[in-house]
Amino acid sequence: MMMKATAKAHSNIALVKYWGKRDEHLNLPAVGSISVTLKEIYTVTSVEFKKDLKKDVLILNNSTAPDYQRKRVSRFLDLIRKEAGTNAPARVVSENNFPTGAGLASSASAFASLALAGTTAAGIQKSETQLSGLARLGSGSAARSIFGGFVEMNLGTRDDGSDSVAHQIAPENYWDIRVLIAITSTAEKKTGSTEGMQHSAETSPYYQQWLSTSVKDLTDMHQAIKLRDFKSLGEISEYSCLKMHALAMSARPGLIYWNSITLDCMQAITDLRRSGIPVYFTIDAGPQVKAICLPENVDKIQKVLANIRGVKKIIKTALGPGTALVGETLL
């Protein structure tokens, strides 16, 4: 039975970073990762299978998407169509409430919402774990956005990737941590994460060290979350972030995802911490800076970051829920 379904998924940021793949076709990560799902940045996606369409249609942020994006979505929908036993094209309408392709994990929320909306529209029911495995095939970080709060992505060992799925460590109300996102650019990044990971693995002399040190980072982050040890959580987050970017920069040619405003924000956060305010930064594959802090310091940190020349916007967010259906699902 074909339906129209709409799902909402929130973006996430990795505290312990994911960078590198052990299988590109299946999007299997080379290292495990731990992330937090963010309440205030999300994607809403509707999927409707329609036999009268000649091919899939993708409307992204109220405009017809470029063909390369439509094809990426079509390849993902082919997985759902194969399981559902249909060849019906789909009309997909997706909207982000934050910049797309700019280092804010828009692909994570996009494919997490597409996984739930697409399977529901095709009449397929999946558990959260099964949805996580499906979402991973669209974007590695999308597997984590299926869940809310603190989330771990399992490295997995099976060749078919069936054990490479995410699971929730703790729900969003477990620990009131806040994230301030300093938007330093709304432009789409020139080197995507997948391309950057492959280039780093192939050319960086530090890639094996990145792999070998990841397990301790995960173990230490688990302990920090268990004990609600904010200092340790922040220090591990910064360490993992800087290691990831050092890896990218040490590729040949080097990949630099930051801009000058990124550096100014990093310095401001470091200065705030030296002044006695507990705040730490993390940065994904892009120029946006995320300041991790406790609720009582949000206003002070926001004021400092907002006064940095070139910062376009500050997004304040608590931790958020997992992917869910929204609105009406039509038969």
KAFENMO-V569644 format. One line per field, one symbol per residue. burial: I if it has 16 or more other C-alpha atoms within 10 Angstrom, else O. A space follows every 50 residues. Layout:
burial=???
This chain:
burial=OIIIIIIIIIIIIIIIIIIIIIOOOIIIIIIIIIIIIIIIIIIIIIIIII OOOOOIIIIIIOOOIOOOOIOOIIOIIOOIIOOIOOOIIIIIIIIIOIII IIIIIIIIIIIIIIIIIIIIIIIIOOOIIIIIIIIIIIIIIIIIIIIIII IIIIIIOOOOIOIIIIIIIIIIOOIOIIIIIIIIIIOOIOOOIIOIIIII IOIIOIIOOIOOOIOOIIOOIIOIIOOOOIOIIIIIIIIIIIIIIIIIII IOOIIIIIOOIIOIIIOIIIOIOOOOIIIIIIIIIIIIIIIIIIOOOIOO IIOOIIOIOIIOOIOIIIIIIIIIIOOOIOO
